Amino acid sequence: MNANLLRQISKFVVVGFINTGIDFGILNLLMFLTGIYSGRWIILLNSISFAVAVINSYLWNKYWTFKKEGSETGQIAREFSQFLVVSIVGISLNSGIVYGISTFVPALFGLSPALWVNFAKVLATVVSMAWNFTGYKFIVFKK
């Protein structure tokens, strides 16, 4: 593995931790405020939290992780469109996993509904982060 790729992966992981904190924080705040811990409405709450984290992710990954600066307006629009497509696939994977586990799999280990959603969110985050890095690296911010 070359040094540049290793540096990008390391930066992506740092950005990922920040985004994960934002995502989990907003999801847990929304669950606390609404009392929703499963069912179809969990998709809305998860989508809101994921979307806020994705906007943060775009800025950090564009300018720090992949260092894609100085784009023209048309190029920025195309790049952000690609970023959104990759992110929509990521949010679909993420929300599908959260919904599936929190709604159809009984909580294990005596976990409360809120902790069970967080367990599902950890699994969903691993899957969506792998997808997002691949998409951002090879589709959106390719040089």
C-alpha positions as CSV (number, residue, x, y, z in Angstrom):
1,M,0.0,0.0,0.0
2,N,1.5,3.3,-1.0
3,A,2.0,6.2,1.5
4,N,-0.5,8.5,-0.1
5,L,-3.3,5.9,0.1
6,L,-2.4,5.1,3.7
7,R,-2.5,8.8,4.5
8,Q,-5.9,9.2,2.8
9,I,-7.3,6.2,4.7
10,S,-6.0,7.6,8.0
11,K,-7.6,11.0,7.4
12,F,-10.8,9.4,6.2
13,V,-10.9,7.4,9.5
14,V,-10.4,10.6,11.5
15,V,-13.2,12.4,9.5
16,G,-15.3,9.2,9.9
17,F,-15.0,9.4,13.7
18,I,-16.1,13.0,13.7
19,N,-19.0,12.2,11.4
20,T,-19.9,9.2,13.4
21,G,-20.1,11.3,16.6
22,I,-22.3,13.8,14.8
23,D,-24.5,11.0,13.3
24,F,-24.9,9.1,16.6
25,G,-25.4,12.3,18.6
26,I,-28.1,13.7,16.4
27,L,-29.8,10.2,16.1
28,N,-29.8,9.8,19.9
29,L,-31.1,13.3,20.4
30,L,-33.9,12.7,17.9
31,M,-34.8,9.4,19.5
32,F,-34.9,11.0,23.0
33,L,-37.0,13.8,21.8
34,T,-39.5,11.7,19.8
35,G,-39.5,8.4,21.7
36,I,-39.0,6.5,18.4
37,Y,-36.7,3.5,18.5
38,S,-38.0,1.3,15.7
39,G,-40.3,1.0,12.8
40,R,-40.5,3.1,9.6
41,W,-40.0,6.4,11.4
42,I,-36.5,5.4,12.6
43,I,-35.6,5.7,8.9
44,L,-36.5,9.4,8.9
45,L,-34.5,10.0,12.2
46,N,-31.5,8.1,10.9
47,S,-31.7,9.9,7.5
48,I,-31.6,13.3,9.2
49,S,-28.6,12.4,11.4
50,F,-26.8,10.8,8.5
51,A,-27.5,13.8,6.2
52,V,-26.0,16.3,8.6
53,A,-22.9,14.0,9.0
54,V,-22.6,13.7,5.2
55,I,-22.5,17.5,4.7
56,N,-19.7,17.7,7.2
57,S,-18.0,14.7,5.5
58,Y,-18.1,16.4,2.1
59,L,-16.3,19.5,3.3
60,W,-13.6,17.6,5.3
61,N,-13.0,14.9,2.7
62,K,-12.9,17.4,-0.2
63,Y,-10.4,19.8,1.3
64,W,-8.5,17.7,3.8
65,T,-8.6,13.9,3.0
66,F,-8.5,14.0,-0.8
67,K,-7.3,17.7,-1.1
68,K,-9.5,18.5,-4.1
69,E,-9.3,22.3,-4.2
70,G,-9.9,25.1,-6.7
71,S,-12.7,23.5,-8.8
72,E,-14.8,25.5,-11.3
73,T,-18.5,26.0,-10.6
74,G,-19.6,23.4,-13.1
75,Q,-17.0,20.9,-11.7
76,I,-18.1,21.6,-8.1
77,A,-21.7,21.0,-9.1
78,R,-20.8,17.7,-10.8
79,E,-18.6,16.6,-8.0
80,F,-21.2,17.4,-5.3
81,S,-23.8,15.5,-7.4
82,Q,-21.5,12.5,-7.5
83,F,-20.9,12.9,-3.8
84,L,-24.7,12.9,-3.2
85,V,-25.2,9.8,-5.3
86,V,-22.5,7.9,-3.4
87,S,-23.9,9.2,-0.1
88,I,-27.5,8.2,-1.0
89,V,-26.3,4.7,-1.6
90,G,-24.5,4.9,1.7
91,I,-27.5,6.3,3.6
92,S,-29.7,3.5,2.0
93,L,-27.3,0.9,3.2
94,N,-27.0,2.5,6.6
95,S,-30.8,3.1,7.1
96,G,-31.7,-0.4,5.8
97,I,-29.4,-2.0,8.3
98,V,-30.6,0.1,11.2
99,Y,-34.2,-0.5,10.2
100,G,-33.8,-4.2,9.6
101,I,-32.0,-4.9,12.9
102,S,-34.0,-2.5,15.1
103,T,-37.4,-3.6,13.7
104,F,-37.0,-7.3,12.9
105,V,-34.3,-8.6,15.2
106,P,-35.2,-8.9,18.9
107,A,-32.7,-7.0,21.2
108,L,-30.0,-9.4,22.4
109,F,-28.0,-9.4,25.7
110,G,-30.8,-7.6,27.5
111,L,-30.1,-4.3,25.7
112,S,-32.7,-1.5,25.9
113,P,-34.3,-0.4,22.6
114,A,-32.0,2.7,22.4
115,L,-28.9,0.6,22.9
116,W,-30.1,-1.9,20.4
117,V,-30.5,0.8,17.8
118,N,-27.0,2.0,18.6
119,F,-25.7,-1.6,18.1
120,A,-27.4,-1.7,14.7
121,K,-26.0,1.8,13.9
122,V,-22.4,0.5,14.6
123,L,-22.8,-2.3,12.1
124,A,-24.5,0.0,9.6
125,T,-21.7,2.6,10.0
126,V,-19.0,0.0,9.2
127,V,-20.8,-1.0,6.0
128,S,-21.6,2.5,4.8
129,M,-18.1,3.8,5.6
130,A,-16.5,1.1,3.5
131,W,-18.9,2.0,0.6
132,N,-18.4,5.7,1.0
133,F,-14.6,5.6,1.1
134,T,-14.5,3.5,-2.1
135,G,-17.0,5.8,-3.8
136,Y,-15.4,9.1,-2.8
137,K,-11.9,7.9,-3.6
138,F,-12.6,6.3,-7.0
139,I,-15.7,8.3,-8.2
140,V,-16.0,11.7,-6.6
141,F,-12.5,12.9,-5.7
142,K,-10.4,10.9,-8.2
143,K,-7.5,12.9,-9.6
